[in-house]
Amino acid sequence: MKNRIDVIAGEESYNNLSSFTDIEEMNETIRTYRDSIRASIKRADVQARLITLLELLKRHSCKYVGVSFLCKNSIAEKLELSYKTIQRLVKKLEDLGMIKQVEMKRKKDMLQTANSIIILPVENVANKNPTHCPTKCPANKTTPVSLKQKIKRLNTRNNSASSATKNENNFSKANFVAHWVPAVFAKLANYYYNDAKTIQELWKVVKQNNRIVDHIDKLKAFNNNQELSIGLMAIKELVMKIKDGKGIKNIFGYFNGIVDNLMSKYIFNYEFMNE
């Protein structure tokens, strides 16, 4: 017999399900999970798909931090994979203790709607082995009251952690962007890419496309401010293409094309070149 669904899709439920205090805490958790997947999953293709799925869930979990309500059909469309494959990947992340699914129902008609997918805080994922049930594992029944109590306990536990331990963890996971990357560009890129090396490589693409036009005076086509403006526009365009489900195999190559097109466009824009 199917369990009754008690959690109603709505702002209050999403706030209760949220298990992070801010986006940076969620980003750090995703970084930890990526490392754990690389260490525990042998097949490179499965690694890549699990990490891509985590990144997609993260990008769609910012309004209620850590809570995504993307349905599996939408996920399959964005990742260009089959529905069955997405089901298996979601189940794998659940077995690893990285996410949890919560069944939801609509308020207007009380009928079932898409499950919420919750990114869970780091517990002991590195030592966790997926459990294999000989029979179908029933989903645990979750109510708004139990969710609220769980989140309160979680926040209390997080707040009681010593500052020394937090500092130690922060130093061990430090991931600083190089000083030669403009702070504005690094900050914008960091919303979507948490790896410092990736952000640095993206900025290198911008610098390499800004070619020298006067070899005597070593003048480039665009000054520093114009170069930065184009870099910011290119990052936004890249993210929009990814969110639209554009299949991009080589991010840096695709980003290079965006930057090249923008520079070719603005080199003839009088207003832009005289800013």
Backbone as CSV, one residue per row, in Angstrom:
resi,resn,N_x,N_y,N_z,CA_x,CA_y,CA_z,C_x,C_y,C_z
1,MET,0.849,-1.195,0.000,0.000,0.000,0.000,0.883,1.243,0.000
2,LYS,0.525,2.199,-0.846,1.355,3.395,-0.974,1.197,4.302,0.238
3,ASN,2.327,4.834,0.726,2.291,5.719,1.876,1.593,7.027,1.533
4,ARG,0.927,7.597,2.505,0.284,8.890,2.321,1.346,9.979,2.279
5,ILE,1.157,10.947,1.371,2.097,12.070,1.249,1.583,13.216,2.100
6,ASP,2.372,13.662,3.068,1.932,14.697,4.006,2.582,16.049,3.781
7,VAL,3.636,16.119,2.967,4.348,17.390,2.780,3.758,18.120,1.576
8,ILE,3.281,19.344,1.828,2.655,20.155,0.778,3.708,21.063,0.159
9,ALA,3.769,21.068,-1.173,4.722,21.932,-1.875,4.383,23.388,-1.616
10,GLY,5.324,24.117,-1.077,5.100,25.527,-0.761,6.301,26.122,-0.058
11,GLU,6.281,27.432,0.104,7.427,28.143,0.654,7.809,27.648,2.045
12,GLU,6.812,27.403,2.904,7.116,26.963,4.269,7.831,25.613,4.271
13,SER,7.334,24.674,3.451,7.966,23.358,3.392,9.378,23.434,2.851
14,TYR,9.573,24.269,1.797,10.905,24.399,1.204,11.891,25.007,2.208
15,ASN,11.421,25.999,2.980,12.294,26.589,4.002,12.648,25.564,5.069
16,ASN,11.685,24.725,5.451,11.954,23.699,6.458,12.925,22.641,5.945
17,LEU,12.836,22.352,4.642,13.714,21.339,4.052,15.134,21.839,3.853
18,SER,15.313,23.157,3.736,16.638,23.721,3.489,17.584,23.386,4.635
19,SER,18.746,22.847,4.291,19.678,22.374,5.326,20.985,23.161,5.367
20,PHE,21.043,24.317,4.666,22.246,25.139,4.658,21.899,26.564,5.074
21,THR,22.877,27.244,5.666,22.655,28.629,6.079,22.869,29.609,4.938
22,ASP,23.733,29.268,3.969,23.971,30.147,2.831,24.500,29.338,1.647
23,ILE,24.619,30.002,0.490,25.034,29.331,-0.739,26.467,28.835,-0.646
24,GLU,27.345,29.599,0.003,28.752,29.194,0.100,28.890,27.879,0.864
25,GLU,28.071,27.699,1.903,28.111,26.437,2.653,27.687,25.275,1.754
26,MET,26.666,25.500,0.922,26.247,24.465,-0.026,27.336,24.188,-1.056
27,ASN,27.968,25.264,-1.569,29.042,25.086,-2.551,30.190,24.262,-1.989
28,GLU,30.539,24.505,-0.732,31.641,23.760,-0.120,31.266,22.286,0.041
29,THR,30.002,22.034,0.351,29.525,20.655,0.450,29.624,19.945,-0.897
30,ILE,29.237,20.644,-1.973,29.316,20.046,-3.314,30.763,19.745,-3.675
31,ARG,31.689,20.637,-3.310,33.116,20.377,-3.575,33.573,19.103,-2.869
32,THR,33.133,18.941,-1.624,33.493,17.743,-0.864,32.910,16.496,-1.521
33,TYR,31.664,16.590,-1.971,31.013,15.450,-2.619,31.699,15.089,-3.934
34,ARG,32.142,16.100,-4.681,32.857,15.816,-5.930,34.118,14.996,-5.654
35,ASP,34.877,15.408,-4.639,36.099,14.674,-4.282,35.770,13.251,-3.843
36,SER,34.675,13.113,-3.088,34.277,11.791,-2.605,33.883,10.875,-3.760
37,ILE,33.168,11.420,-4.752,32.755,10.624,-5.914,33.978,10.164,-6.694
38,ARG,34.938,11.077,-6.899,36.144,10.713,-7.643,36.927,9.615,-6.926
39,ALA,36.873,9.638,-5.595,37.637,8.661,-4.819,36.937,7.315,-4.719
40,SER,35.594,7.308,-4.749,34.851,6.072,-4.479,34.254,5.406,-5.711
41,ILE,34.055,6.168,-6.793,33.458,5.602,-8.005,34.564,5.331,-9.023
42,LYS,34.686,4.095,-9.477,35.789,3.716,-10.375,35.537,4.128,-11.822
43,ARG,34.309,3.950,-12.295,34.023,4.236,-13.699,34.003,5.737,-13.967
44,ALA,34.816,6.167,-14.918,34.947,7.599,-15.203,33.648,8.197,-15.727
45,ASP,32.890,7.433,-16.549,31.646,7.972,-17.098,30.591,8.161,-16.012
46,VAL,30.552,7.231,-15.054,29.598,7.370,-13.941,30.007,8.542,-13.052
47,GLN,31.310,8.658,-12.788,31.816,9.825,-12.038,31.331,11.121,-12.653
48,ALA,31.559,11.261,-13.958,31.230,12.506,-14.659,29.735,12.798,-14.584
49,ARG,28.912,11.768,-14.748,27.461,11.983,-14.725,26.962,12.354,-13.338
50,LEU,27.497,11.705,-12.321,27.093,12.026,-10.946,27.481,13.459,-10.586
51,ILE,28.693,13.858,-10.953,29.162,15.211,-10.653,28.343,16.239,-11.439
52,THR,28.042,15.951,-12.707,27.229,16.863,-13.512,25.840,17.010,-12.918
53,LEU,25.260,15.908,-12.457,23.940,15.957,-11.831,23.972,16.795,-10.553
54,LEU,25.007,16.601,-9.735,25.143,17.404,-8.511,25.236,18.896,-8.828
55,GLU,26.022,19.242,-9.849,26.183,20.648,-10.232,24.853,21.232,-10.713
56,LEU,24.087,20.448,-11.457,22.785,20.918,-11.928,21.839,21.152,-10.761
57,LEU,21.798,20.211,-9.828,20.951,20.374,-8.641,21.368,21.592,-7.837
58,LYS,22.674,21.818,-7.739,23.176,22.981,-6.989,22.694,24.282,-7.622
59,ARG,22.804,24.367,-8.974,22.409,25.599,-9.663,20.921,25.891,-9.531
60,HIS,20.129,24.838,-9.297,18.685,25.016,-9.148,18.252,24.879,-7.691
61,SER,19.181,25.167,-6.777,18.868,25.070,-5.335,19.300,26.324,-4.597
62,CYS,19.167,27.474,-5.254,19.651,28.716,-4.649,18.552,29.503,-3.937
63,LYS,17.307,29.429,-4.431,16.214,30.186,-3.784,15.976,29.667,-2.377
64,TYR,15.794,28.356,-2.258,15.741,27.684,-0.959,17.011,26.836,-0.924
65,VAL,18.014,27.311,-0.214,19.367,26.778,-0.363,19.420,25.279,-0.061
66,GLY,19.797,24.514,-1.092,19.907,23.071,-0.945,18.671,22.307,-1.355
67,VAL,17.603,23.014,-1.759,16.342,22.363,-2.126,16.063,22.605,-3.608
68,SER,15.990,21.530,-4.373,15.674,21.626,-5.805,14.342,20.949,-6.066
69,PHE,13.484,21.579,-6.896,12.234,20.921,-7.265,12.157,20.694,-8.772
70,LEU,13.319,20.436,-9.371,13.351,20.008,-10.767,12.799,18.588,-10.867
71,CYS,11.881,18.365,-11.790,11.391,17.006,-11.979,12.420,16.206,-12.792
72,LYS,12.336,14.891,-12.722,13.340,14.050,-13.383,13.288,14.185,-14.900
73,ASN,12.109,14.461,-15.454,12.024,14.671,-16.903,12.819,15.906,-17.319
74,SER,12.730,16.976,-16.518,13.485,18.197,-16.816,14.976,17.952,-16.689
75,ILE,15.369,17.194,-15.654,16.787,16.866,-15.470,17.297,16.069,-16.665
76,ALA,16.504,15.083,-17.086,16.903,14.242,-18.226,17.076,15.087,-19.484
77,GLU,16.173,16.048,-19.671,16.260,16.910,-20.851,17.496,17.796,-20.800
78,LYS,17.790,18.369,-19.633,18.932,19.272,-19.506,20.260,18.528,-19.656
79,LEU,20.318,17.299,-19.164,21.566,16.531,-19.232,21.639,15.646,-20.478
80,GLU,20.556,15.658,-21.267,20.488,14.857,-22.496,20.729,13.376,-22.215
81,LEU,20.053,12.901,-21.157,20.107,11.491,-20.781,18.685,10.953,-20.688
82,SER,18.535,9.635,-20.635,17.203,9.042,-20.528,16.666,9.190,-19.110
83,TYR,15.348,9.092,-18.995,14.690,9.189,-17.690,15.197,8.076,-16.760
84,LYS,15.329,6.853,-17.294,15.799,5.724,-16.483,17.217,5.957,-15.960
85,THR,18.057,6.563,-16.805,19.432,6.853,-16.370,19.425,7.850,-15.230
86,ILE,18.581,8.878,-15.337,18.480,9.878,-14.263,17.990,9.226,-12.979
87,GLN,17.027,8.320,-13.085,16.555,7.606,-11.893,17.698,6.865,-11.202
88,ARG,18.519,6.174,-12.005,19.646,5.426,-11.430,20.665,6.363,-10.790
89,LEU,20.957,7.496,-11.438,21.941,8.437,-10.891,21.447,9.051,-9.582
90,VAL,20.155,9.422,-9.546,19.580,9.985,-8.321,19.642,8.962,-7.199
91,LYS,19.299,7.712,-7.527,19.351,6.645,-6.509,20.777,6.444,-6.005
92,LYS,21.765,6.546,-6.902,23.165,6.384,-6.498,23.580,7.484,-5.528
93,LEU,23.189,8.731,-5.816,23.519,9.839,-4.915,22.822,9.669,-3.563
94,GLU,21.608,9.107,-3.585,20.911,8.822,-2.320,21.670,7.765,-1.523
95,ASP,22.107,6.706,-2.206,22.851,5.637,-1.517,24.149,6.154,-0.919
96,LEU,24.754,7.161,-1.569,25.995,7.752,-1.058,25.736,8.751,0.073
97,GLY,24.469,9.029,0.357,24.125,9.941,1.443,24.284,11.403,1.105
98,MET,24.295,11.722,-0.190,24.519,13.108,-0.615,23.221,13.877,-0.843
99,ILE,22.162,13.167,-1.200,20.868,13.810,-1.422,19.768,12.975,-0.786
100,LYS,18.600,13.574,-0.724,17.417,12.876,-0.235,16.226,13.370,-1.036
101,GLN,15.323,12.456,-1.387,14.099,12.837,-2.085,12.939,12.899,-1.084
102,VAL,12.113,13.920,-1.222,10.935,14.069,-0.364,9.709,14.158,-1.266
103,GLU,8.757,13.249,-1.071,7.540,13.275,-1.868,6.680,14.482,-1.480
104,MET,6.117,15.135,-2.488,5.350,16.360,-2.269,3.970,16.239,-2.912
105,LYS,3.033,17.038,-2.418,1.721,17.136,-3.063,1.341,18.605,-3.213
106,ARG,0.546,18.880,-4.259,0.124,20.252,-4.528,-0.940,20.689,-3.536
107,LYS,-0.913,21.961,-3.175,-1.879,22.482,-2.213,-3.267,22.597,-2.820
108,LYS,-3.330,22.957,-4.117,-4.632,23.255,-4.727,-5.509,22.016,-4.885
109,ASP,-4.915,20.854,-5.175,-5.729,19.657,-5.368,-5.258,18.456,-4.542
110,MET,-4.187,18.650,-3.773,-3.645,17.612,-2.899,-3.189,16.358,-3.657
111,LEU,-2.856,16.534,-4.939,-2.332,15.426,-5.727,-0.811,15.476,-5.746
112,GLN,-0.201,14.310,-5.982,1.255,14.229,-5.947,1.877,15.060,-7.058
113,THR,2.970,15.742,-6.714,3.749,16.501,-7.690,5.194,16.007,-7.648
114,ALA,6.073,16.670,-8.371,7.467,16.222,-8.428,8.111,16.214,-7.040
115,ASN,8.941,15.205,-6.782,9.673,15.143,-5.509,10.630,16.318,-5.391
116,SER,10.803,16.805,-4.167,11.893,17.745,-3.908,13.172,16.932,-3.695
117,ILE,14.274,17.426,-4.250,15.566,16.767,-4.050,16.400,17.653,-3.137
118,ILE,16.763,17.111,-1.988,17.458,17.876,-0.958,18.939,17.499,-0.959
119,ILE,19.813,18.495,-1.089,21.256,18.263,-0.926,21.543,18.227,0.566
120,LEU,22.080,17.125,1.032,22.309,16.938,2.468,23.677,17.472,2.887
121,PRO,23.787,17.972,4.104,25.095,18.415,4.618,26.050,17.234,4.724
122,VAL,27.344,17.530,4.754,28.355,16.480,4.852,28.285,15.836,6.234
123,GLU,28.154,14.527,6.243,28.186,13.794,7.508,29.459,12.957,7.538
124,ASN,29.402,11.781,6.921,30.576,10.907,6.882,30.580,10.191,5.539
125,VAL,30.424,10.981,4.473,30.250,10.426,3.135,31.462,9.625,2.698
126,ALA,32.666,10.070,3.086,33.893,9.403,2.628,33.924,7.941,3.044
127,ASN,33.316,7.631,4.210,33.352,6.257,4.698,32.031,5.530,4.476
128,LYS,31.118,6.149,3.753,29.794,5.556,3.576,29.768,4.681,2.340
129,ASN,29.329,3.464,2.467,29.176,2.576,1.330,27.703,2.463,0.999
130,PRO,27.337,2.467,-0.282,25.940,2.342,-0.639,25.365,1.030,-0.127
131,THR,24.170,1.107,0.437,23.508,-0.086,0.941,22.644,-0.672,-0.154
132,HIS,22.677,-1.989,-0.285,21.891,-2.669,-1.301,20.783,-3.447,-0.608
133,CYS,19.534,-3.096,-0.901,18.402,-3.751,-0.277,17.989,-4.949,-1.121
134,PRO,17.798,-6.127,-0.524,17.348,-7.275,-1.293,15.939,-7.093,-1.833
135,THR,15.154,-6.299,-1.122,13.812,-5.968,-1.585,13.696,-4.475,-1.705
136,LYS,12.598,-4.024,-2.276,12.405,-2.587,-2.481,12.341,-1.865,-1.145
137,CYS,13.155,-0.808,-1.001,13.210,-0.066,0.252,12.085,0.970,0.284
138,PRO,11.196,0.923,1.254,10.127,1.933,1.308,10.688,3.270,1.729
139,ALA,10.128,4.339,1.180,10.565,5.688,1.545,10.077,6.023,2.935
140,ASN,10.928,6.682,3.724,10.533,7.097,5.053,9.488,8.191,4.979
141,LYS,8.484,8.095,5.803,7.429,9.096,5.832,7.946,10.356,6.500
142,THR,7.746,11.487,5.854,8.255,12.758,6.367,7.117,13.746,6.518
143,THR,7.056,14.429,7.637,6.021,15.441,7.862,6.678,16.784,8.062
144,PRO,5.935,17.892,7.851,6.515,19.221,8.071,7.061,19.412,9.477
145,VAL,6.358,18.810,10.475,6.809,18.975,11.862,8.152,18.292,12.063
146,SER,8.278,17.045,11.577,9.544,16.323,11.759,10.674,16.998,11.002
147,LEU,10.360,17.562,9.824,11.382,18.279,9.060,11.888,19.476,9.830
148,LYS,10.956,20.243,10.411,11.339,21.444,11.150,12.210,21.083,12.349
149,GLN,11.829,20.005,13.052,12.618,19.579,14.210,14.012,19.136,13.791
150,LYS,14.086,18.443,12.643,15.386,17.974,12.153,16.296,19.144,11.823
151,ILE,15.739,20.145,11.140,16.545,21.307,10.751,17.010,22.079,11.978
152,LYS,16.139,22.203,12.998,16.525,22.892,14.240,17.695,22.177,14.898
153,ARG,17.628,20.837,14.946,18.732,20.067,15.551,20.015,20.255,14.746
154,LEU,19.864,20.274,13.419,21.028,20.435,12.541,21.684,21.792,12.769
155,ASN,20.866,22.865,12.826,21.415,24.209,13.038,22.078,24.340,14.394
156,THR,21.462,23.705,15.409,22.041,23.753,16.757,23.405,23.075,16.775
157,ARG,23.483,21.933,16.099,24.751,21.192,16.050,25.822,21.983,15.309
158,ASN,25.432,22.606,14.176,26.397,23.397,13.403,26.900,24.596,14.195
159,ASN,25.980,25.257,14.927,26.366,26.447,15.691,27.256,26.120,16.875
160,SER,27.158,24.871,17.352,27.950,24.499,18.524,29.365,24.043,18.161
161,ALA,29.644,23.906,16.876,30.996,23.479,16.457,32.016,24.536,16.847
162,SER,33.153,24.113,17.266,34.179,25.063,17.706,34.767,25.819,16.526
163,SER,35.156,27.083,16.765,35.737,27.906,15.698,37.077,27.340,15.234
164,ALA,37.802,26.683,16.134,39.089,26.102,15.754,38.910,25.020,14.697
165,THR,37.880,24.169,14.893,37.618,23.104,13.923,37.206,23.683,12.589
166,LYS,36.360,24.736,12.611,35.923,25.370,11.366,37.111,25.951,10.605
167,ASN,37.997,26.624,11.327,39.162,27.214,10.668,40.056,26.146,10.057
168,GLU,40.203,25.033,10.787,41.042,23.942,10.283,40.471,23.384,8.982
169,ASN,39.138,23.194,8.945,38.494,22.683,7.737,38.618,23.676,6.586
170,ASN,38.458,24.971,6.898,38.546,25.996,5.858,39.928,26.029,5.228
171,PHE,40.979,25.942,6.063,42.342,25.963,5.539,42.620,24.742,4.674
172,SER,42.105,23.583,5.100,42.383,22.350,4.355,41.686,22.335,3.009
173,LYS,40.568,23.103,2.886,39.811,23.115,1.637,39.938,24.446,0.899
174,ALA,40.909,25.247,1.288,41.075,26.558,0.656,41.279,26.416,-0.843
175,ASN,40.612,27.283,-1.590,40.645,27.183,-3.053,40.645,28.603,-3.618
176,PHE,41.802,29.285,-3.519,41.870,30.691,-3.844,42.137,30.918,-5.328
177,VAL,41.476,31.939,-5.876,41.716,32.330,-7.256,42.945,33.233,-7.306
178,ALA,43.760,33.078,-8.336,45.003,33.846,-8.467,44.733,35.352,-8.493
179,HIS,45.721,36.124,-8.031,45.562,37.573,-7.889,45.375,38.279,-9.220
180,TRP,45.827,37.667,-10.330,45.762,38.343,-11.616,44.383,38.234,-12.277
181,VAL,43.488,37.484,-11.664,42.101,37.431,-12.156,41.314,38.552,-11.482
182,PRO,40.657,39.449,-12.243,39.889,40.541,-11.630,38.866,40.012,-10.636
183,ALA,38.761,40.672,-9.493,37.877,40.211,-8.423,36.425,40.119,-8.879
184,VAL,35.991,41.074,-9.706,34.600,41.082,-10.176,34.328,39.848,-11.036
185,PHE,35.265,39.527,-11.916,35.116,38.353,-12.785,35.120,37.074,-11.937
186,ALA,36.050,36.989,-10.984,36.157,35.795,-10.133,34.893,35.591,-9.309
187,LYS,34.343,36.694,-8.802,33.136,36.589,-7.965,31.956,36.083,-8.779
188,LEU,31.769,36.625,-9.995,30.663,36.191,-10.844,30.836,34.725,-11.256
189,ALA,32.035,34.367,-11.695,32.283,32.996,-12.138,32.127,31.999,-10.990
190,ASN,32.442,32.435,-9.771,32.382,31.550,-8.609,30.963,31.118,-8.256
191,TYR,29.958,31.866,-8.725,28.582,31.448,-8.501,28.270,30.147,-9.244
192,TYR,29.018,29.865,-10.301,28.732,28.708,-11.142,29.880,27.691,-11.168
193,TYR,31.110,28.169,-10.948,32.275,27.288,-10.955,33.070,27.511,-9.678
194,ASN,33.214,26.452,-8.885,33.863,26.587,-7.583,35.358,26.295,-7.616
195,ASP,35.805,25.737,-8.702,37.218,25.383,-8.799,38.024,26.589,-9.280
196,ALA,39.018,27.008,-8.506,39.826,28.182,-8.849,40.514,28.021,-10.191
197,LYS,40.985,26.816,-10.488,41.691,26.580,-11.751,40.780,26.838,-12.944
198,THR,39.509,26.420,-12.827,38.549,26.650,-13.911,38.339,28.136,-14.147
199,ILE,38.169,28.899,-13.063,37.961,30.352,-13.183,39.169,31.016,-13.814
200,GLN,40.370,30.592,-13.407,41.599,31.157,-13.972,41.719,30.856,-15.467
201,GLU,41.367,29.636,-15.861,41.439,29.265,-17.276,40.439,30.065,-18.103
202,LEU,39.259,30.332,-17.535,38.263,31.139,-18.247,38.782,32.559,-18.475
203,TRP,39.438,33.111,-17.452,39.978,34.468,-17.620,41.129,34.471,-18.626
204,LYS,41.929,33.411,-18.645,43.010,33.321,-19.637,42.449,33.372,-21.058
205,VAL,41.287,32.749,-21.260,40.645,32.777,-22.578,40.348,34.215,-22.985
206,VAL,39.838,34.998,-22.033,39.530,36.406,-22.318,40.816,37.159,-22.673
207,LYS,41.871,36.964,-21.885,43.136,37.669,-22.116,43.748,37.295,-23.472
208,GLN,43.682,36.027,-23.804,44.303,35.562,-25.050,43.573,36.086,-26.284
209,ASN,42.268,36.320,-26.156,41.499,36.836,-27.289,41.700,38.335,-27.487
210,ASN,42.163,39.035,-26.455,42.418,40.477,-26.562,43.824,40.663,-27.152
211,ARG,43.884,40.639,-28.462,45.178,40.597,-29.149,45.814,41.990,-29.268
212,ILE,47.133,41.995,-29.434,47.888,43.238,-29.638,47.632,43.747,-31.055
213,VAL,47.252,45.034,-31.153,46.993,45.645,-32.464,48.086,46.649,-32.848
214,ASP,48.868,47.073,-31.872,49.984,47.987,-32.136,51.219,47.400,-31.480
215,HIS,52.064,46.729,-32.291,53.219,46.025,-31.733,54.328,46.972,-31.282
216,ILE,54.301,48.201,-31.760,55.323,49.173,-31.341,55.069,49.614,-29.910
217,ASP,53.831,50.046,-29.641,53.467,50.507,-28.293,52.844,49.414,-27.438
218,LYS,52.764,48.202,-28.002,52.194,47.060,-27.281,50.750,47.315,-26.842
219,LEU,49.987,47.978,-27.701,48.596,48.281,-27.381,47.696,47.127,-27.819
220,LYS,46.747,46.779,-26.954,45.798,45.724,-27.279,44.506,46.335,-27.822
221,ALA,43.668,45.492,-28.404,42.433,45.969,-29.010,41.523,46.620,-27.982
222,PHE,41.504,46.090,-26.756,40.622,46.600,-25.711,41.444,46.943,-24.468
223,ASN,41.036,48.028,-23.796,41.708,48.372,-22.542,41.194,47.446,-21.431
224,ASN,41.725,47.618,-20.227,41.401,46.697,-19.129,39.910,46.679,-18.799
225,ASN,39.290,47.863,-18.755,37.868,47.939,-18.413,37.005,47.281,-19.488
226,GLN,37.353,47.535,-20.754,36.599,46.929,-21.852,36.779,45.406,-21.856
227,GLU,37.995,44.981,-21.597,38.301,43.554,-21.529,37.474,42.877,-20.431
228,LEU,37.384,43.517,-19.265,36.611,42.975,-18.152,35.127,42.920,-18.496
229,SER,34.615,43.987,-19.123,33.194,44.026,-19.505,32.849,42.869,-20.431
230,ILE,33.705,42.602,-21.403,33.466,41.498,-22.335,33.542,40.158,-21.601
231,GLY,34.493,40.031,-20.683,34.598,38.791,-19.897,33.343,38.507,-19.100
232,LEU,32.775,39.535,-18.482,31.551,39.371,-17.688,30.368,38.999,-18.583
233,MET,30.268,39.653,-19.752,29.197,39.316,-20.690,29.329,37.867,-21.163
234,ALA,30.570,37.441,-21.402,30.809,36.082,-21.900,30.423,35.030,-20.863
235,ILE,30.744,35.273,-19.584,30.375,34.339,-18.517,28.860,34.195,-18.442
236,LYS,28.158,35.333,-18.499,26.694,35.289,-18.423,26.106,34.517,-19.594
237,GLU,26.654,34.735,-20.781,26.150,34.031,-21.966,26.426,32.534,-21.860
238,LEU,27.604,32.162,-21.353,27.939,30.750,-21.180,26.957,30.062,-20.250
239,VAL,26.674,30.709,-19.112,25.755,30.125,-18.127,24.351,29.997,-18.706
240,MET,23.907,31.003,-19.464,22.585,30.944,-20.084,22.478,29.764,-21.043
241,LYS,23.540,29.531,-21.827,23.530,28.414,-22.768,23.458,27.074,-22.033
242,ILE,24.202,26.961,-20.935,24.192,25.722,-20.152,22.819,25.489,-19.537
243,LYS,22.211,26.563,-18.997,20.888,26.441,-18.380,19.823,26.090,-19.413
244,ASP,20.026,26.521,-20.642,19.078,26.199,-21.717,19.241,24.774,-22.228
245,GLY,20.187,24.031,-21.653,20.378,22.642,-22.027,21.328,22.429,-23.190
246,LYS,22.143,23.446,-23.498,23.106,23.317,-24.582,24.152,22.265,-24.208
247,GLY,24.308,21.272,-25.068,25.307,20.233,-24.798,26.711,20.732,-25.102
248,ILE,27.486,20.998,-24.057,28.831,21.552,-24.229,29.844,20.528,-23.733
249,LYS,30.635,19.998,-24.640,31.644,19.008,-24.268,32.929,19.668,-23.783
250,ASN,33.294,20.788,-24.395,34.521,21.499,-24.026,34.146,22.917,-23.620
251,ILE,34.070,23.163,-22.312,33.637,24.466,-21.805,34.558,25.579,-22.273
252,PHE,35.864,25.340,-22.216,36.815,26.395,-22.562,36.779,26.709,-24.058
253,GLY,36.615,25.676,-24.874,36.508,25.906,-26.311,35.246,26.685,-26.658
254,TYR,34.138,26.324,-26.008,32.869,27.026,-26.260,32.962,28.465,-25.765
255,PHE,33.575,28.635,-24.583,33.734,29.981,-24.020,34.628,30.831,-24.923
256,ASN,35.650,30.226,-25.506,36.529,30.936,-26.433,35.737,31.489,-27.617
257,GLY,34.800,30.666,-28.126,33.967,31.126,-29.233,33.087,32.311,-28.846
258,ILE,32.538,32.283,-27.630,31.701,33.391,-27.149,32.520,34.674,-27.061
259,VAL,33.708,34.577,-26.439,34.565,35.758,-26.271,34.992,36.322,-27.625
260,ASP,35.366,35.436,-28.532,35.796,35.863,-29.860,34.673,36.603,-30.592
261,ASN,33.453,36.082,-30.500,32.305,36.733,-31.146,32.027,38.111,-30.543
262,LEU,32.103,38.196,-29.208,31.841,39.476,-28.545,32.897,40.515,-28.916
263,MET,34.162,40.104,-28.954,35.221,41.050,-29.294,35.118,41.489,-30.763
264,SER,34.734,40.569,-31.621,34.547,40.931,-33.031,33.392,41.914,-33.191
265,LYS,32.396,41.777,-32.322,31.233,42.656,-32.378,31.547,44.050,-31.835
266,TYR,32.190,44.110,-30.668,32.382,45.401,-29.995,33.579,46.194,-30.514
267,ILE,34.453,45.576,-31.270,35.591,46.316,-31.814,35.114,47.419,-32.768
268,PHE,33.895,47.240,-33.327,33.342,48.238,-34.233,32.235,49.071,-33.587
269,ASN,32.070,48.927,-32.274,31.042,49.682,-31.566,31.680,50.961,-31.017
270,TYR,31.310,52.090,-31.589,31.954,53.369,-31.242,31.759,53.709,-29.780
271,GLU,30.534,53.573,-29.282,30.252,53.928,-27.877,31.061,53.058,-26.917
272,PHE,31.103,51.767,-27.198,31.810,50.843,-26.308,33.323,51.150,-26.323
273,MET,33.884,51.394,-27.508,35.321,51.615,-27.633,35.763,52.970,-27.077
274,ASN,34.824,53.872,-26.830,35.179,55.190,-26.303,34.709,55.378,-24.853
275,GLU,34.394,54.283,-24.202,34.010,54.381,-22.781,35.226,54.711,-21.926
